[in-house]
């Protein structure tokens, strides 16, 4: 009897410790229309080579796979309705495929019957995990509506072109009459509408704080190498963490619990304590909700990451592709972050110096969350602050933070700098 109990305990222990990786899928449903091709994302975290693993995509019945990858190749066993329509594919252009744990599914020639849940199951010799991706299939766009839309767009562009030509002629005439040369408009000037007022070149921080929000850390998706304070405001890496010294420690990530899908939101982060120098290593910005991978090459706007990074002697850079290095002096002791979701702008400020540092322009889709990385241990901590919000409520404007001549949203992560620094 005792031997049976011991065997049972050993089996339970083996089962409980069998999962050494996690299958990660997006929270939001994937939407595509009938007849199109869609990718259902799924990957392994932490990333590992999946070429020797079993990868099974299925719907209601485990024994009837949509796709089965086993023994290093796709098996000829699947639901008949998905034959010649399913394959493994790359989740993004920067994905390393199976070698990096990307096990995403590609479905071609979508049918309305394809709508529903798809299970991504990955297993090895002693570990396994699965995740569920929900697919929403919509009707294809109406061609007649599309034709009417193109006609309306053509006439709108024609009218805009004519108005622009008339405006240019009037502008040239005015220039000749007054003899004044046009003042050069440069997007790097950092001139702001609504939220900044020029006062000797300083930024109106009080105006920015009208959009202040309370930010806390989401405990569920914090790096295992980080410690968080009880108030969920301070992040630092654990004492036992040993940095290799090769490159910035991207794996020390923490995400904010607050999600944003519209509007303007402002928060501040302390990067220095009293009588201590400012932190040399940190990463602050926003990320697309659901991005919990920790691979260096994934940290780009095309993969849903927008941030400003301070990498010690390597200087400052933003998450463009390729990265853009910056020279910011003095080093920020208190950093302000302003997200303008609707106009695709993420701006950074040196609060103590009351200066606009830079603005990244992009196009946000879905929910985005604050992103923090405290870097390696230093005397100063990374602490999320509660901004003193002015009594007057912010008046939301339909105008972007930067005028059209100063900022054009760019999915690659375009940037505007303040040359007055």
TORDO-474731 format. One line per 8 residues: their letters; for each residue x negated, y negated, z negated of C-alpha. Coordinates in Angstrom, 3 decimals. Last residue first. Layout:
// residues N
a = X Y Z ~ ... $
This chain:
// residues 421
xxxxxxxx = -17.573 -71.745 25.709 ~ -16.084 -74.105 28.291 ~ -16.265 -71.498 31.036 ~ -13.249 -69.612 29.690 ~ -13.107 -66.302 31.554 ~ -10.403 -64.706 33.718 ~ -10.427 -60.945 34.362 ~ -9.081 -58.456 36.898 $
xxxxxxxx = -8.196 -55.027 35.472 ~ -7.883 -52.786 38.545 ~ -4.111 -53.198 38.594 ~ -4.489 -56.874 39.395 ~ -2.127 -59.549 38.138 ~ -3.017 -62.939 39.675 ~ -4.269 -65.535 37.246 ~ -5.267 -69.188 37.562 $
xxxxxxxx = -3.393 -70.529 40.554 ~ -0.282 -68.713 39.371 ~ -0.519 -70.423 35.989 ~ -1.829 -68.416 33.057 ~ 0.384 -67.254 30.190 ~ 3.127 -66.344 32.672 ~ 6.295 -68.484 32.954 ~ 9.690 -67.140 31.927 $
xxxxxxxx = 9.266 -68.807 28.563 ~ 10.116 -67.371 25.179 ~ 10.582 -70.018 22.519 ~ 8.695 -68.810 19.460 ~ 10.493 -69.176 16.162 ~ 9.531 -72.119 13.963 ~ 8.377 -71.137 10.463 ~ 4.874 -70.350 11.647 $
xxxxxxxx = 3.594 -66.743 11.216 ~ 0.654 -66.330 8.831 ~ -0.950 -63.372 10.595 ~ -1.172 -60.044 8.781 ~ -4.667 -58.780 9.553 ~ -5.986 -55.536 11.026 ~ -9.360 -54.750 9.439 ~ -12.514 -53.526 11.164 $
xxxxxxxx = -15.159 -53.439 8.456 ~ -18.423 -55.304 7.870 ~ -21.486 -53.622 6.364 ~ -21.873 -51.368 9.381 ~ -20.946 -47.787 10.217 ~ -20.532 -46.901 13.885 ~ -17.728 -48.105 16.130 ~ -14.498 -49.383 14.569 $
xxxxxxxx = -12.260 -48.327 17.516 ~ -8.772 -49.819 17.869 ~ -5.973 -49.644 20.468 ~ -2.578 -51.369 20.218 ~ 0.309 -49.530 21.951 ~ 1.782 -49.637 25.461 ~ 5.176 -48.256 26.489 ~ 6.025 -47.658 30.147 $
xxxxxxxx = 4.291 -49.541 32.917 ~ 1.813 -52.410 32.591 ~ 0.428 -54.174 35.654 ~ -2.985 -55.813 35.229 ~ -4.676 -59.090 34.378 ~ -7.403 -59.347 31.737 ~ -7.807 -62.702 29.985 ~ -11.035 -63.975 28.446 $
xxxxxxxx = -12.608 -65.692 25.453 ~ -10.104 -68.434 24.576 ~ -11.628 -70.476 21.787 ~ -10.443 -71.537 18.332 ~ -13.983 -71.016 16.894 ~ -12.585 -69.015 13.964 ~ -9.911 -67.376 16.141 ~ -12.247 -66.226 18.934 $
xxxxxxxx = -9.498 -65.287 21.360 ~ -8.630 -62.337 23.638 ~ -5.921 -62.193 26.327 ~ -4.043 -59.235 27.875 ~ -1.886 -60.201 30.876 ~ 0.633 -58.255 32.964 ~ 3.305 -60.931 33.283 ~ 6.040 -58.986 31.467 $
xxxxxxxx = 3.647 -57.448 28.929 ~ 2.030 -60.644 27.670 ~ -0.276 -59.123 25.040 ~ -2.221 -61.614 22.897 ~ -5.213 -60.437 20.844 ~ -7.023 -62.676 18.329 ~ -10.471 -61.686 17.081 ~ -11.922 -62.824 13.759 $
xxxxxxxx = -15.694 -62.839 13.282 ~ -16.354 -63.185 17.005 ~ -20.051 -63.245 18.067 ~ -20.993 -66.850 18.903 ~ -21.391 -66.519 21.757 ~ -19.861 -64.143 24.279 ~ -21.957 -62.951 27.240 ~ -19.976 -60.502 29.334 $
xxxxxxxx = -20.431 -57.186 31.143 ~ -17.827 -56.005 33.675 ~ -17.269 -52.235 33.717 ~ -16.897 -50.495 37.132 ~ -13.990 -49.956 36.871 ~ -12.711 -52.467 34.328 ~ -12.591 -51.663 30.632 ~ -14.235 -54.867 29.438 $
xxxxxxxx = -17.827 -55.502 28.389 ~ -19.823 -57.048 25.550 ~ -23.513 -56.676 24.818 ~ -25.797 -53.634 25.069 ~ -27.540 -54.746 21.859 ~ -24.373 -53.883 19.884 ~ -21.627 -52.377 22.065 ~ -18.805 -54.901 21.651 $
xxxxxxxx = -15.808 -53.720 23.687 ~ -12.812 -55.646 25.071 ~ -9.878 -53.431 26.028 ~ -7.347 -52.180 28.585 ~ -6.736 -48.427 28.809 ~ -4.010 -46.739 30.896 ~ -5.887 -44.397 33.218 ~ -6.156 -46.915 36.073 $
xxxxxxxx = -7.123 -49.513 33.454 ~ -10.217 -47.464 32.501 ~ -11.156 -45.312 29.473 ~ -10.838 -41.889 31.106 ~ -14.574 -41.653 31.865 ~ -15.425 -41.633 28.167 ~ -13.218 -38.694 27.273 ~ -11.164 -39.042 24.079 $
xxxxxxxx = -7.661 -38.131 25.249 ~ -4.723 -39.477 23.266 ~ -3.042 -41.492 25.981 ~ 0.643 -41.008 25.092 ~ 1.522 -44.698 24.928 ~ -0.566 -46.608 27.446 ~ -3.457 -48.300 25.714 ~ -4.134 -51.723 24.204 $
xxxxxxxx = -7.232 -53.698 23.149 ~ -10.068 -53.537 20.636 ~ -13.448 -51.746 20.703 ~ -16.066 -52.279 18.009 ~ -19.824 -52.327 17.374 ~ -21.838 -55.370 16.295 ~ -19.665 -56.279 13.317 ~ -20.000 -59.863 12.086 $
xxxxxxxx = -22.672 -60.689 9.471 ~ -21.841 -60.369 5.774 ~ -21.346 -63.131 3.186 ~ -17.561 -62.786 3.336 ~ -16.424 -59.911 5.536 ~ -16.648 -59.750 9.316 ~ -14.649 -58.236 12.191 ~ -11.145 -59.245 11.088 $
xxxxxxxx = -8.442 -58.358 13.633 ~ -5.579 -60.596 14.743 ~ -2.213 -59.873 16.364 ~ -0.029 -61.352 19.098 ~ 2.945 -59.973 21.053 ~ 4.675 -61.363 24.127 ~ 7.680 -59.719 25.786 ~ 8.301 -56.247 27.198 $
xxxxxxxx = 7.672 -52.515 26.660 ~ 5.725 -52.604 23.393 ~ 5.116 -49.773 20.939 ~ 4.037 -50.261 17.286 ~ 2.224 -47.442 15.486 ~ -1.173 -48.727 16.622 ~ -3.694 -46.243 17.970 ~ -7.025 -45.138 16.516 $
xxxxxxxx = -10.116 -43.964 18.444 ~ -13.515 -42.828 17.160 ~ -14.037 -40.612 20.239 ~ -15.327 -43.617 22.218 ~ -18.634 -43.600 20.309 ~ -20.522 -46.045 22.612 ~ -23.488 -44.522 24.406 ~ -26.081 -42.055 23.159 $
xxxxxxxx = -26.787 -42.769 19.491 ~ -25.765 -39.227 18.555 ~ -23.375 -40.545 15.912 ~ -23.173 -38.443 12.769 ~ -19.816 -38.338 10.985 ~ -20.174 -37.053 7.413 ~ -19.437 -40.461 5.905 ~ -16.130 -40.712 7.766 $
xxxxxxxx = -15.553 -43.417 10.343 ~ -13.835 -46.663 9.501 ~ -10.296 -47.973 9.930 ~ -8.526 -50.631 7.857 ~ -4.834 -51.631 8.163 ~ -2.867 -48.459 7.401 ~ -1.968 -49.767 3.895 ~ -3.510 -46.620 2.400 $
xxxxxxxx = -6.782 -47.194 4.258 ~ -7.664 -45.010 7.235 ~ -10.652 -42.660 7.584 ~ -11.949 -41.654 11.009 ~ -13.728 -38.545 12.358 ~ -10.470 -36.668 13.014 ~ -9.520 -39.390 15.483 ~ -6.109 -40.882 14.699 $
xxxxxxxx = -2.994 -39.688 16.520 ~ -0.556 -38.894 13.701 ~ -1.656 -41.720 11.412 ~ -0.304 -44.500 13.668 ~ -2.224 -47.567 12.437 ~ -0.325 -50.714 11.461 ~ 0.441 -53.956 13.311 ~ 2.737 -56.754 12.118 $
xxxxxxxx = 3.671 -59.019 15.008 ~ 2.640 -62.604 15.768 ~ 4.317 -64.422 18.677 ~ 4.540 -67.758 16.883 ~ 0.912 -67.026 15.992 ~ -0.167 -68.211 19.436 ~ 1.186 -71.696 18.744 ~ -0.675 -71.795 15.443 $
xxxxxxxx = -3.883 -70.792 17.248 ~ -3.781 -73.910 19.448 ~ -6.939 -73.324 21.486 ~ -9.714 -75.908 21.358 ~ -11.162 -77.822 24.324 ~ -11.150 -81.140 22.455 ~ -7.509 -80.616 21.732 ~ -6.030 -78.898 24.756 $
xxxxxxxx = -2.823 -77.102 23.931 ~ -2.436 -73.392 24.447 ~ 0.653 -71.174 24.359 ~ 2.847 -73.079 26.807 ~ 0.550 -72.855 29.822 ~ -3.116 -72.000 29.459 ~ -6.282 -73.496 30.979 ~ -8.881 -70.708 30.830 $
xxxxxxxx = -11.207 -72.450 33.283 ~ -12.087 -69.077 34.815 ~ -9.135 -69.286 37.194 ~ -10.771 -72.273 38.858 ~ -8.761 -75.184 40.238 ~ -10.956 -77.860 41.745 ~ -9.547 -81.351 41.379 ~ -8.486 -82.531 44.818 $
xxxxxxxx = -10.508 -85.412 46.229 ~ -8.969 -88.834 45.899 ~ -8.833 -91.284 48.823 ~ -5.274 -92.195 47.869 ~ -3.836 -92.295 51.389 ~ -5.990 -89.474 52.771 ~ -5.196 -87.191 49.797 ~ -1.486 -87.981 50.060 $
xxxxxxxx = -1.516 -86.997 53.739 ~ -3.325 -83.768 52.946 ~ -0.771 -82.915 50.239 ~ 2.163 -83.699 52.543 ~ 0.741 -81.389 55.224 ~ 0.067 -78.629 52.660 ~ 3.603 -78.901 51.272 ~ 5.115 -78.630 54.744 $
xxxxxxxx = 3.017 -75.528 55.431 ~ 4.000 -73.986 52.096 ~ 7.670 -74.648 52.769 ~ 7.366 -72.941 56.159 ~ 5.538 -69.955 54.668 ~ 8.089 -69.654 51.863 ~ 10.949 -69.687 54.400 ~ 9.280 -66.965 56.469 $
xxxxxxxx = 8.534 -64.890 53.366 ~ 12.198 -65.044 52.329 ~ 13.332 -64.185 55.861 ~ 11.093 -61.114 55.910 ~ 12.117 -60.011 52.406 ~ 15.800 -60.188 53.309 ~ 15.196 -58.105 56.413 ~ 13.097 -55.612 54.462 $
xxxxxxxx = 15.843 -55.253 51.857 ~ 18.517 -54.710 54.498 ~ 16.437 -51.896 55.993 ~ 15.869 -50.336 52.556 ~ 19.606 -50.430 51.842 ~ 20.191 -48.634 55.133 ~ 17.518 -46.053 54.288 ~ 19.138 -45.223 50.941 $
xxxxxxxx = 16.400 -44.134 48.517 ~ 16.202 -40.374 47.858 ~ 18.470 -39.019 45.090 ~ 16.853 -38.558 41.697 ~ 14.985 -35.666 40.069 ~ 14.102 -35.988 36.363 ~ 11.322 -33.649 35.197 ~ 10.739 -32.952 31.490 $
xxxxxxxx = 7.291 -31.643 30.533 ~ 6.978 -29.181 27.630 ~ 3.755 -28.125 25.919 ~ 1.988 -24.868 25.128 ~ -0.810 -23.468 22.984 ~ -3.145 -20.465 22.921 ~ -6.248 -19.134 21.228 ~ -7.995 -15.799 20.716 $
xxxxxxxx = -8.894 -14.522 24.186 ~ -7.569 -17.573 25.974 ~ -4.124 -19.077 26.481 ~ -2.495 -22.039 28.199 ~ 1.265 -22.524 28.548 ~ 2.765 -25.554 30.329 ~ 6.564 -25.344 30.070 ~ 8.764 -27.121 32.635 $
xxxxxxxx = 12.062 -28.662 31.537 ~ 14.808 -29.878 33.884 ~ 15.364 -31.013 37.468 ~ 14.145 -28.565 40.108 ~ 17.722 -27.936 41.292 ~ 17.771 -31.446 42.849 ~ 15.025 -30.251 45.143 ~ 11.453 -31.502 45.394 $
xxxxxxxx = 9.501 -30.819 48.575 ~ 6.200 -30.309 46.724 ~ 5.403 -29.586 43.080 ~ 1.893 -30.122 41.680 ~ 1.120 -28.797 38.182 ~ -1.539 -30.219 35.833 ~ -4.131 -27.898 34.252 ~ -6.887 -30.475 33.553 $
xxxxxxxx = -9.294 -28.811 31.089 ~ -12.479 -30.477 32.306 ~ -13.619 -27.576 34.511 ~ -10.001 -27.098 35.583 ~ -9.915 -30.508 37.246 ~ -12.550 -33.146 36.488 ~ -9.994 -35.923 36.395 ~ -11.032 -39.340 37.678 $
xxxxxxxx = -8.557 -39.358 40.583 ~ -5.779 -38.489 38.134 ~ -3.820 -35.443 36.907 ~ -5.677 -33.281 39.414 ~ -3.757 -30.351 40.940 ~ -2.651 -26.769 40.365 ~ -0.158 -25.495 42.947 ~ 3.577 -25.165 43.579 $
xxxxxxxx = 5.669 -25.378 46.756 ~ 4.593 -22.279 48.709 ~ 6.857 -20.134 46.485 ~ 8.836 -22.242 44.012 ~ 12.304 -20.833 44.795 ~ 10.890 -17.290 44.706 ~ 9.920 -17.576 41.052 ~ 6.317 -16.523 40.719 $
xxxxxxxx = 3.800 -13.688 40.971 ~ 1.154 -13.918 43.685 ~ -1.518 -14.844 41.151 ~ -3.537 -18.052 41.266 ~ -7.232 -17.347 40.692 ~ -9.928 -17.073 38.003 ~ -8.569 -13.999 36.225 ~ -5.154 -15.653 35.798 $
xxxxxxxx = -3.341 -18.710 37.126 ~ 0.461 -18.214 37.162 ~ 2.817 -20.718 38.800 ~ 6.580 -21.256 38.513 ~ 6.448 -18.245 36.223 ~ 9.212 -15.668 35.774 ~ 8.110 -13.627 32.738 ~ 8.204 -16.653 30.417 $
xxxxxxxx = 11.846 -17.271 31.294 ~ 13.508 -20.704 31.112 ~ 10.972 -22.744 33.100 ~ 7.415 -21.536 33.649 ~ 3.878 -22.832 34.152 ~ 1.247 -20.302 33.078 ~ -2.451 -20.992 32.798 ~ -4.607 -18.084 31.612 $
xxxxxxxx = -8.145 -19.140 30.715 ~ -11.473 -18.488 32.484 ~ -11.362 -21.648 34.632 ~ -10.142 -23.750 31.700 ~ -13.460 -25.460 30.911 ~ -12.960 -27.572 27.801 ~ -11.451 -30.952 26.922 ~ -10.497 -31.435 23.254 $
xxxxxxxx = -7.659 -31.448 24.092 ~ -6.381 -29.445 27.063 ~ -4.409 -31.055 29.880 ~ -0.909 -31.293 31.343 ~ 0.537 -33.783 33.823 ~ 3.518 -32.789 36.059 ~ 2.540 -34.122 39.495 ~ 5.278 -34.918 42.032 $
xxxxxxxx = 5.803 -34.514 45.784 ~ 8.918 -36.014 47.395 ~ 11.984 -34.386 49.002 ~ 14.423 -35.415 46.265 ~ 13.198 -38.293 44.107 ~ 10.690 -38.370 41.250 ~ 10.826 -39.126 37.512 ~ 8.540 -37.645 34.840 $
xxxxxxxx = 9.997 -37.711 31.340 ~ 8.197 -39.641 28.619 ~ 6.095 -37.940 25.965 ~ 3.269 -36.964 28.294 ~ 1.676 -33.501 27.884 ~ -1.201 -32.282 25.703 ~ -2.075 -28.611 25.116 ~ -4.144 -28.373 21.949 $
xxxxxxxx = -7.298 -26.369 21.359 ~ -8.536 -23.980 18.659 ~ -5.234 -22.170 18.132 ~ -6.026 -18.720 16.732 ~ -6.470 -19.828 13.127 ~ -2.915 -19.172 11.990 ~ -2.689 -15.951 14.015 ~ -5.949 -14.579 12.628 $
xxxxxxxx = -4.902 -15.474 9.075 ~ -1.571 -13.729 9.601 ~ -3.371 -10.615 10.889 ~ -5.783 -10.679 7.943 ~ -2.908 -11.038 5.478 ~ -1.068 -8.103 7.053 ~ -4.212 -5.935 6.952 ~ -4.700 -6.763 3.262 $
xxxxx = -1.067 -5.936 2.458 ~ -1.295 -2.614 4.337 ~ -4.510 -1.736 2.489 ~ -2.825 -2.389 -0.869 ~ 0.000 0.000 0.000 $
